[in-house]
Amino acid sequence: MSLKKLDPIVVGYDGSPGSRAALRWAVAEAVRQLSPLRLVEVFEPGPVGYPSADQVPLAGLRKVQERALDTLTDSIRLQHPQLAVDSVLVDGFAASSLIDESAHARLSVLGTRGHGGWTGILLGSVANQVSMHSAGPVVVVPAASRPRVQDKPTIVVGVDGSKASTKAIDFAFAQAEDRGARVVAVIVTPHPAPIFTGGLGLVIFDPADAANEDRILVSESLAGAGTDYPDVESEIRLMTGHPAQALVLAAENAELLVVGSRGRAGFASLLLGSVSLSVLHHAQCPVAIVR
């Protein structure tokens, strides 16, 4: 996706606690980046047999929803007069509407849970579809993030040497520069599986060699971003175990956890399988999914 200077930060909103948390995060991000902000709310069709959206009572409900969205948009403009803020109430379905909006977005921001058309946004088809098919980065914000108590803000990024991981590193360093934060680059080596030879279970694995190879891979992966963002402090962290659990643990006190949309080894199918769902479900900080 080509990034134009005036591409907005798009935030999905429905009035739920999750979407309010996402809106707060998106507003703060727009202020940091001096980026336009666009609120997207979806008015979904009712169940089969209900009146269509141009009939009573749905037409009246849509008008009320539209007025509430306009009021919210005006309040953000008053609080942040330096921002260009607009909003739209879309007739359709949440996933497809947000995917369409992402084609013209700098960043898409979602809450962990919604209501109405956004129900189960992280655990159901909407989250999967938006995460897999969004044209650009997606940030998912927990409804109740814990305060981060640390001397310097931290951005954690998962590294595995893949192309998506390289983009995640660039995103993490850009975020760190904007926030005056440091980057912790995490590579996770899964526990070695036993190799059976002649009826005996033998583990052919040298932890020291594996750690050295991981450190070299991460150092090489960070080289470009380190040159582009020379003032950003970074740290390499080597971990073993399940990738999702390790990332969530590493990001326990982080401001943001950044992962690539697809990886290899421990990060394979990060968005499509149990690892991604586990990260999104258990991370206590916002999660950025970069492609």
SERO-4910 file (N, C-alpha, C, O; in steps of 0.05 Angstrom, whole numbers):
BEGIN
 pado doro    nc1    nc2    nc3   cac1   cac2   cac3    cc1    cc2    cc3    oc1    oc2    oc3
  Met    A     17    -24      0      0      0      0     17     25      0     35     27     17
  Ser    A     12     43    -19     27     68    -18     16     87      2     -9     89      5
  Leu    A     33    100     18     24    117     40     26    146     31     48    156     27
  Lys    A      3    159     29      2    187     22      4    203     47     -3    194     69
  Lys    A     13    228     44     17    245     68     -8    249     83     -8    251    108
  Leu    A    -31    251     69    -56    258     82    -74    234     87    -97    237     93
  Asp    A    -63    210     85    -79    186     92    -86    188    121    -69    194    138
  Pro    A   -111    182    128   -120    185    156   -115    160    173   -110    139    162
  Ile    A   -116    164    199   -118    142    217   -148    136    219   -164    153    227
  Val    A   -155    111    213   -184    103    213   -189     87    238   -175     68    245
  Val    A   -210     94    253   -217     80    277   -246     70    275   -264     85    269
  Gly    A   -249     44    281   -276     32    282   -289     39    308   -278     34    329
  Tyr    A   -314     49    307   -327     59    331   -356     49    332   -370     49    312
  Asp    A   -365     40    356   -393     33    359   -404     41    387   -427     34    394
  Gly    A   -389     56    402   -398     64    429   -392     45    451   -396     51    474
  Ser    A   -381     22    445   -375      2    465   -349     10    480   -334     27    470
  Pro    A   -344     -1    504   -319      5    518   -294     -1    501   -275     15    502
  Gly    A   -294    -23    486   -272    -29    469   -267     -8    448   -244      0    443
  Ser    A   -288      1    435   -285     21    414   -277     48    425   -264     64    412
  Arg    A   -286     54    450   -278     79    462   -248     79    469   -235     99    465
  Ala    A   -238     56    478   -209     54    482   -194     57    456   -173     70    455
  Ala    A   -204     45    435   -192     48    409   -192     77    399   -172     86    388
  Leu    A   -214     91    404   -216    119    396   -196    136    412   -183    153    400
  Arg    A   -193    131    438   -173    146    453   -145    142    442   -129    161    439
  Trp    A   -138    117    436   -112    110    425   -108    124    398    -87    135    393
  Ala    A   -129    123    381   -127    134    354   -124    164    355   -109    176    340
  Val    A   -138    178    373   -136    207    376   -108    214    384    -96    233    373
  Ala    A    -97    200    404    -70    206    414    -49    201    391    -30    217    388
  Glu    A    -54    180    376    -35    174    353    -37    196    332    -17    204    321
  Ala    A    -62    205    326    -65    226    306    -52    252    315    -40    266    299
  Val    A    -53    258    341    -40    282    351    -10    280    348      3    299    340
  Arg    A      1    256    355     30    252    352     39    254    323     60    266    318
  Gln    A     24    243    305     32    243    277     22    267    261     29    270    237
  Leu    A      6    284    274     -8    306    259    -22    295    235    -21    306    213
  Ser    A    -36    273    240    -50    258    218    -80    264    219    -91    268    241
  Pro    A    -94    265    196   -123    265    197   -134    241    211   -122    220    212
  Leu    A   -157    244    223   -171    223    238   -198    218    226   -213    237    220
  Arg    A   -205    193    221   -231    186    210   -245    165    227   -234    144    231
  Leu    A   -269    172    237   -285    153    252   -304    138    233   -318    151    217
  Val    A   -304    112    236   -322     96    219   -340     80    237   -331     63    253
  Glu    A   -366     84    234   -386     69    248   -404     55    227   -409     66    206
  Val    A   -412     31    234   -427     14    214   -456     11    224   -461      2    246
  Phe    A   -475     17    206   -503     11    211   -509    -14    195   -513    -12    171
  Glu    A   -511    -36    209   -514    -62    195   -543    -68    190   -561    -59    205
  Pro    A   -549    -83    168   -577    -91    163   -588   -108    186   -573   -122    199
  Gly    A   -614   -106    191   -627   -121    212   -631   -150    203   -626   -157    179
  Pro    A   -641   -167    221   -646   -195    213   -667   -197    191   -682   -178    187
  Val    A   -668   -220    178   -687   -225    157   -715   -221    168   -721   -231    190
  Gly    A   -733   -207    153   -760   -203    162   -764   -176    175   -787   -168    178
  Tyr    A   -743   -162    183   -745   -136    194   -747   -115    172   -740   -121    149
  Pro    A   -758    -92    178   -760    -71    158   -733    -63    148   -713    -66    162
  Ser    A   -731    -54    123   -705    -45    112   -697    -19    124   -713     -6    138
  Ala    A   -672    -11    119   -661     13    133   -675     39    125   -672     59    140
  Asp    A   -690     39    103   -704     64     95   -733     64    106   -748     81     98
  Gln    A   -740     46    123   -766     45    135   -765     49    165   -744     46    177
  Val    A   -788     56    177   -790     58    205   -791     30    216   -805     13    205
  Pro    A   -777     23    239   -763     42    256   -733     45    250   -719     61    262
  Leu    A   -722     29    231   -693     29    227   -684     56    217   -662     65    223
  Ala    A   -700     70    201   -692     96    191   -688    115    214   -670    131    214
  Gly    A   -706    114    233   -704    131    257   -679    124    273   -665    142    283
  Leu    A   -674     98    277   -651     90    292   -625     99    278   -606    107    292
  Arg    A   -625     97    252   -601    106    238   -596    135    242   -573    144    244
  Lys    A   -618    151    242   -615    180    245   -604    186    273   -586    204    276
  Val    A   -613    172    293   -603    176    320   -573    169    322   -558    184    334
  Gln    A   -566    147    310   -538    138    309   -521    159    295   -498    165    303
  Glu    A   -531    169    273   -516    189    257   -511    215    273   -490    226    272
  Arg    A   -532    224    287   -529    248    304   -509    244    326   -493    262    332
  Ala    A   -510    221    339   -491    215    360   -463    215    350   -444    225    363
  Leu    A   -458    204    326   -432    203    315   -422    232    308   -399    238    312
  Asp    A   -440    248    297   -434    276    291   -426    291    316   -407    307    316
  Thr    A   -441    287    338   -435    300    363   -408    292    374   -392    309    383
  Leu    A   -401    266    372   -375    257    381   -353    269    364   -332    278    375
  Thr    A   -357    270    338   -337    282    320   -332    311    326   -309    320    327
  Asp    A   -354    326    331   -351    354    338   -336    358    364   -320    377    367
  Ser    A   -340    340    384   -327    343    410   -297    338    407   -281    351    420
  Ile    A   -289    320    389   -260    315    384   -248    339    371   -226    347    377
  Arg    A   -262    352    352   -252    376    339   -248    398    359   -228    413    357
  Leu    A   -266    401    378   -264    422    398   -239    417    416   -225    435    424
  Gln    A   -235    392    424   -213    385    441   -186    386    427   -165    392    439
  His    A   -186    381    401   -161    380    385   -165    396    360   -167    385    338
  Pro    A   -166    423    362   -171    439    338   -150    437    316   -155    444    293
  Gln    A   -127    427    323   -105    424    303   -109    399    285    -96    397    265
  Leu    A   -128    382    293   -132    357    278   -154    361    257   -174    375    261
  Ala    A   -151    348    234   -172    345    214   -187    320    221   -177    298    218
  Val    A   -213    323    229   -229    300    238   -254    298    221   -268    318    218
  Asp    A   -260    274    211   -285    269    198   -296    242    207   -282    226    219
  Ser    A   -321    237    200   -334    212    208   -353    203    186   -363    220    170
  Val    A   -360    177    187   -379    167    167   -394    144    180   -383    127    194
  Leu    A   -420    143    175   -437    121    183   -443    104    158   -457    114    140
  Val    A   -432     80    158   -433     63    134   -456     43    136   -458     30    157
  Asp    A   -471     40    115   -491     18    114   -477     -7    103   -466     -6     81
  Gly    A   -477    -28    118   -463    -52    108   -456    -71    131   -471    -74    150
  Phe    A   -432    -83    128   -422   -101    148   -395    -92    158   -380    -80    143
  Ala    A   -390    -97    183   -367    -86    197   -341    -93    183   -324    -76    177
  Ala    A   -336   -119    178   -311   -128    167   -305   -116    140   -284   -104    135
  Ser    A   -324   -119    122   -320   -109     94   -318    -79     94   -303    -68     78
  Ser    A   -333    -65    111   -331    -36    111   -304    -26    121   -292     -8    109
  Leu    A   -293    -38    142   -267    -30    151   -245    -38    132   -225    -23    129
  Ile    A   -248    -61    119   -228    -68     99   -228    -48     76   -206    -40     66
  Asp    A   -251    -40     67   -253    -20     46   -240      7     55   -225     19     40
  Glu    A   -245     15     80   -233     40     90   -203     38     92   -189     58     89
  Ser    A   -193     14     98   -164     11    102   -148     16     77   -124     22     78
  Ala    A   -161     15     53   -147     20     28   -137     49     26   -119     55     11
  His    A   -149     67     42   -142     95     42   -133    104     69   -134    128     75
  Ala    A   -124     86     86   -117     92    114    -87     90    118    -74     72    107
  Arg    A    -76    107    135    -49    105    145    -47     82    165    -27     67    166
  Leu    A    -69     78    180    -70     58    201    -99     54    208   -115     73    208
  Ser    A   -107     29    213   -134     22    223   -132     14    252   -115     -1    260
  Val    A   -151     24    268   -151     19    297   -178      8    305   -199     18    298
  Leu    A   -177    -14    320   -201    -28    330   -199    -33    360   -177    -34    371
  Gly    A   -222    -36    372   -223    -44    400   -224    -74    402   -229    -88    382
  Thr    A   -218    -85    426   -218   -114    429   -246   -126    428   -249   -149    419
  Arg    A   -266   -111    437   -293   -122    436   -312    -99    430   -307    -76    436
  Gly    A   -334   -106    416   -355    -86    411   -382    -97    418   -384   -118    431
  His    A   -403    -83    409   -430    -94    412   -444    -90    386   -435    -75    368
  Gly    A   -468   -102    384   -482   -100    359   -467   -113    337   -459   -137    339
  Gly    A   -462    -99    315   -448   -110    292   -419   -117    298   -406   -131    282
  Trp    A   -408   -107    321   -379   -112    327   -375   -134    347   -353   -138    357
  Thr    A   -397   -148    354   -394   -168    375   -372   -188    369   -371   -199    347
  Gly    A   -356   -194    389   -335   -214    387   -314   -206    366   -303   -224    352
  Ile    A   -308   -180    364   -291   -171    342   -264   -185    341   -253   -189    319
  Leu    A   -253   -193    364   -227   -207    364   -230   -237    362   -212   -250    352
  Leu    A   -252   -247    371   -254   -276    373   -270   -289    350   -271   -313    348
  Gly    A   -282   -272    333   -298   -283    311   -288   -275    284   -265   -268    280
  Ser    A   -306   -277    264   -298   -273    237   -290   -245    230   -274   -241    212
  Val    A   -302   -225    243   -295   -197    237   -266   -191    241   -252   -180    223
  Ala    A   -255   -198    264   -227   -194    270   -209   -209    251   -190   -198    240
  Asn    A   -216   -234    246   -199   -249    227   -199   -237    199   -178   -235    187
  Gln    A   -222   -228    190   -224   -217    163   -209   -190    161   -194   -186    142
  Val    A   -212   -173    181   -199   -147    180   -169   -151    182   -153   -138    168
  Ser    A   -160   -168    201   -131   -173    205   -119   -185    180    -96   -177    172
  Met    A   -133   -203    167   -121   -217    144   -122   -200    118   -104   -201    102
  His    A   -143   -183    115   -147   -170     90   -144   -140     90   -146   -127     69
  Ser    A   -138   -128    113   -134    -99    114   -110    -92     96    -91   -107     94
  Ala    A   -113    -69     82    -92    -61     63    -67    -50     77    -46    -48     65
  Gly    A    -69    -44    103    -46    -33    117    -45    -43    146    -59    -62    154
  Pro    A    -29    -30    163    -26    -38    191    -53    -36    206    -69    -18    201
  Val    A    -56    -54    225    -80    -54    243    -70    -53    272    -52    -69    279
  Val    A    -82    -36    288    -76    -36    317   -101    -44    332   -122    -32    328
  Val    A    -99    -64    349   -121    -73    365   -116    -65    394    -95    -72    405
  Val    A   -135    -51    406   -132    -38    432   -149    -52    453   -174    -52    449
  Pro    A   -138    -63    474   -154    -74    496   -172    -53    509   -164    -30    511
  Ala    A   -195    -62    518   -214    -43    531   -202    -32    557   -208     -9    564
  Ala    A   -186    -48    571   -176    -39    597   -146    -45    598   -137    -63    612
  Ser    A   -130    -28    585   -101    -31    586    -92    -21    613   -101     -1    623
  Arg    A    -72    -36    625    -61    -28    651    -42     -5    647    -29     -3    626
  Pro    A    -40     13    666    -20     35    665      9     23    663     15      3    676
  Arg    A     25     35    647     53     25    643     71     41    662     75     65    658
  Val    A     83     28    681    101     41    700    129     33    693    138     11    699
  Gln    A    144     52    681    171     46    673    185     73    668    173     93    662
  Asp    A    212     72    670    227     97    666    225    107    638    223    131    633
  Lys    A    225     89    618    222     97    590    203     78    576    204     54    580
  Pro    A    184     90    560    164     72    546    178     52    529    200     56    519
  Thr    A    165     28    526    177      6    511    158     -3    489    134     -6    493
  Ile    A    169     -7    465    155    -19    443    168    -47    439    192    -49    434
  Val    A    152    -68    440    162    -95    436    155   -104    407    133   -100    398
  Val    A    175   -116    393    170   -125    366    180   -154    363    202   -160    372
  Gly    A    163   -171    351    171   -198    345    188   -199    320    181   -187    300
  Val    A    211   -214    322    229   -216    299    234   -245    292    237   -262    310
  Asp    A    233   -251    266    239   -279    257    254   -279    231    259   -301    220
  Gly    A    262   -256    220    277   -255    195    260   -254    170    271   -253    148
  Ser    A    234   -256    173    216   -255    149    212   -226    140    220   -207    153
  Lys    A    201   -223    115    196   -197    104    176   -182    121    179   -158    126
  Ala    A    155   -196    131    135   -183    148    147   -173    174    140   -152    184
  Ser    A    166   -189    184    180   -181    209    196   -156    205    198   -139    223
  Thr    A    209   -153    181    224   -129    175    206   -104    175    214    -83    185
  Lys    A    183   -107    163    164    -85    164    154    -78    192    150    -55    199
  Ala    A    151    -99    208    143    -95    236    164    -80    251    158    -63    268
  Ile    A    190    -86    246    212    -72    259    212    -43    251    215    -25    269
  Asp    A    208    -36    226    207     -8    217    184      6    231    187     29    240
  Phe    A    161     -7    233    138      5    246    144     10    275    138     32    286
  Ala    A    156     -9    288    163     -7    317    182     16    322    179     32    341
  Phe    A    203     19    305    222     40    309    210     68    304    216     87    318
  Ala    A    192     69    284    178     95    278    161    103    302    160    126    310
  Gln    A    147     83    314    130     88    337    148     97    361    141    115    376
  Ala    A    171     84    364    188     90    386    199    119    384    201    133    403
  Glu    A    206    127    359    216    154    355    194    174    362    200    195    375
  Asp    A    169    169    353    147    188    359    142    190    389    134    211    398
  Arg    A    145    168    403    138    167    432    161    171    451    158    172    475
  Gly    A    186    174    440    209    175    457    213    150    473    221    150    496
  Ala    A    208    127    459    208    101    472    233     85    462    247     94    443
  Arg    A    238     62    474    258     44    466    245     19    454    222     14    459
  Val    A    260      5    437    250    -19    424    263    -44    436    287    -45    439
  Val    A    246    -63    443    256    -89    452    249   -109    430    225   -115    425
  Ala    A    269   -119    416    265   -138    394    267   -167    405    287   -175    416
  Val    A    246   -182    402    243   -209    414    244   -230    392    228   -229    373
  Ile    A    261   -250    395    260   -273    378    255   -297    396    268   -300    417
  Val    A    237   -314    388    229   -337    404    237   -363    391    230   -368    367
  Thr    A    252   -380    405    259   -406    395    241   -427    409    242   -429    433
  Pro    A    225   -441    394    208   -461    406    225   -483    420    247   -488    412
  His    A    213   -495    441    227   -517    454    233   -539    433    216   -545    417
  Pro    A    258   -550    433    265   -570    413    249   -596    416    243   -604    439
  Ala    A    241   -607    393    227   -633    394    247   -656    393    267   -654    380
  Pro    A    241   -678    407    259   -701    407    260   -714    379    240   -715    366
  Ile    A    284   -723    372    287   -738    347    292   -767    354    311   -773    369
  Phe    A    276   -785    343    278   -813    350    295   -828    331    290   -828    306
  Thr    A    316   -840    341    335   -855    325    340   -882    338    349   -883    361
  Gly    A    334   -904    324    339   -931    335    324   -936    361    333   -950    378
  Gly    A    300   -923    363    283   -928    386    290   -910    410    277   -912    430
  Leu    A    311   -894    407    319   -876    429    311   -848    422    314   -839    399
  Gly    A    302   -833    442    295   -805    439    319   -788    444    328   -785    466
  Leu    A    330   -776    423    353   -759    425    347   -731    416    337   -727    394
  Val    A    353   -712    432    349   -684    425    375   -673    414    395   -670    429
  Ile    A    376   -667    389    400   -656    377    397   -626    376    385   -615    357
  Phe    A    407   -613    396    402   -584    400    423   -572    418    427   -582    440
  Asp    A    436   -552    408    457   -538    424    446   -510    431    445   -493    414
  Pro    A    437   -506    456    425   -480    463    444   -456    458    435   -435    449
  Ala    A    470   -460    462    488   -438    458    490   -430    428    490   -407    421
  Asp    A    491   -451    411    492   -445    382    466   -432    373    466   -413    357
  Ala    A    444   -442    383    418   -431    375    416   -402    383    406   -385    368
  Ala    A    424   -396    408    423   -368    418    441   -350    401    433   -327    395
  Asn    A    464   -360    394    483   -344    378    471   -338    350    472   -316    340
  Glu    A    458   -358    338    446   -355    312    422   -335    314    419   -318    296
  Asp    A    407   -337    335    384   -319    339    394   -290    342    382   -272    331
  Arg    A    415   -287    357    425   -260    362    435   -247    336    431   -223    331
  Ile    A    449   -263    320    458   -254    294    435   -246    276    435   -225    263
  Leu    A    414   -263    275    391   -257    259    377   -231    267    370   -215    250
  Val    A    374   -227    293    361   -203    302    378   -179    297    368   -158    288
  Ser    A    404   -181    301    422   -158    296    421   -150    267    420   -126    261
  Glu    A    421   -170    249    419   -164    220    392   -151    214    390   -133    197
  Ser    A    371   -161    226    344   -151    221    341   -122    230    326   -107    218
  Leu    A    355   -115    252    352    -88    263    371    -67    250    368    -43    254
  Ala    A    389    -77    233    410    -59    223    398    -35    207    406    -13    212
  Gly    A    379    -41    189    368    -19    173    353      1    190    356     25    186
  Ala    A    336     -9    208    321     10    225    339     25    243    334     49    249
  Gly    A    360     13    253    380     27    270    393     50    256    398     71    268
  Thr    A    397     47    230    409     68    214    388     90    208    395    114    210
  Asp    A    364     83    203    343    102    197    334    117    222    325    140    220
  Tyr    A    336    105    245    327    117    270    350    116    291    348    101    310
  Pro    A    371    131    286    395    129    303    391    137    332    407    129    349
  Asp    A    370    152    338    366    161    365    349    142    382    345    146    406
  Val    A    339    121    369    322    101    383    339     80    396    354     66    383
  Glu    A    336     77    422    350     57    437    337     30    432    312     28    432
  Ser    A    353      8    428    341    -18    424    355    -39    440    379    -36    448
  Glu    A    341    -61    445    351    -83    461    342   -109    447    320   -111    438
  Ile    A    359   -129    447    353   -155    436    346   -174    460    361   -176    479
  Arg    A    324   -188    457    316   -207    478    311   -234    465    294   -237    448
  Leu    A    326   -254    474    323   -281    465    306   -297    484    311   -297    508
  Met    A    285   -310    474    267   -325    491    262   -353    479    265   -356    454
  Thr    A    254   -372    495    246   -398    486    218   -404    495    209   -393    515
  Gly    A    205   -423    481    178   -430    489    158   -426    467    165   -425    443
  His    A    133   -423    474    112   -418    455    113   -389    446    114   -371    464
  Pro    A    114   -383    420    117   -355    411     97   -335    423    104   -314    431
  Ala    A     71   -343    423     51   -324    433     55   -318    463     54   -295    471
  Gln    A     60   -339    478     64   -335    507     88   -318    512     88   -301    530
  Ala    A    110   -323    497    134   -308    501    130   -278    494    139   -261    509
  Leu    A    116   -273    472    111   -245    464     94   -231    484     99   -208    491
  Val    A     73   -244    493     55   -231    513     71   -225    539     67   -204    551
  Leu    A     88   -244    547    104   -240    571    123   -216    567    126   -199    585
  Ala    A    136   -215    544    156   -194    539    142   -167    538    154   -146    545
  Ala    A    117   -166    530    102   -141    527     85   -134    551     67   -117    550
  Glu    A     90   -147    573     73   -144    597     71   -115    605     50   -106    613
  Asn    A     93   -100    604     93    -72    611     98    -53    588    106    -30    591
  Ala    A     93    -63    564     99    -47    540     76    -29    533     53    -33    541
  Glu    A     82     -8    518     61      9    507     48     -3    482     25      3    476
  Leu    A     64    -19    468     54    -30    443     70    -56    437     94    -57    441
  Leu    A     55    -76    426     68   -101    417     64   -102    387     41   -100    377
  Val    A     85   -105    372     84   -104    342     92   -131    331    112   -142    338
  Val    A     75   -142    313     81   -167    300     76   -165    270     59   -149    262
  Gly    A     90   -181    255     85   -182    226     60   -199    220     53   -216    236
  Ser    A     48   -194    197     24   -208    190     29   -238    184     11   -255    188
  Arg    A     52   -244    174     60   -271    169     89   -274    175    105   -256    172
  Gly    A     97   -298    185    125   -302    191    133   -330    183    121   -343    167
  Arg    A    155   -338    195    165   -366    191    172   -377    218    172   -362    238
  Ala    A    178   -402    220    185   -415    245    164   -410    265    140   -416    261
  Gly    A    171   -399    289    152   -395    310    130   -376    304    109   -376    317
  Phe    A    134   -358    284    114   -338    277     97   -346    253     81   -330    244
  Ala    A    100   -370    243     85   -378    220     56   -376    224     45   -383    245
  Ser    A     42   -366    204     13   -362    205      4   -347    230    -16   -354    242
  Leu    A     19   -326    237     13   -312    262    -15   -301    263    -27   -301    285
  Leu    A    -26   -292    240    -53   -281    241    -74   -302    236    -98   -297    241
  Leu    A    -67   -325    227    -87   -344    218    -92   -367    237   -112   -381    234
  Gly    A    -75   -370    257    -78   -393    274    -80   -386    303    -86   -363    311
  Ser    A    -74   -406    320    -77   -403    349    -58   -382    361    -64   -370    381
  Val    A    -34   -379    348    -15   -360    359    -26   -332    359    -25   -318    379
  Ser    A    -36   -323    336    -47   -296    334    -71   -292    353    -72   -271    366
  Leu    A    -89   -311    353   -112   -308    371   -104   -306    400   -115   -291    415
  Ser    A    -83   -322    407    -73   -321    435    -61   -294    441    -66   -283    462
  Val    A    -44   -283    423    -32   -257    427    -53   -236    430    -53   -220    449
  Leu    A    -72   -235    412    -93   -215    412   -111   -217    437   -121   -197    448
  His    A   -116   -242    445   -134   -247    468   -120   -240    495   -134   -231    513
  His    A    -94   -246    497    -81   -244    523    -63   -219    527    -57   -213    549
  Ala    A    -55   -206    505    -38   -183    509    -53   -161    524    -76   -155    518
  Gln    A    -39   -149    543    -51   -128    559    -46   -100    548    -53    -80    560
  Cys    A    -32    -99    526    -26    -74    513    -36    -75    485    -43    -96    475
  Pro    A    -39    -52    471    -46    -52    443    -27    -69    426     -3    -70    431
  Val    A    -39    -83    406    -23   -100    388    -25    -89    360    -47    -85    350
  Ala    A     -2    -84    347     -1    -75    320      6    -98    302     25   -113    306
  Ile    A    -10   -102    281     -6   -123    261      2   -109    235    -13    -95    223
  Val    A     27   -115    227     38   -100    204     43   -119    181     52   -141    184
  Arg    A     36   -109    157     40   -125    133     55   -108    112     61   -117     90
***
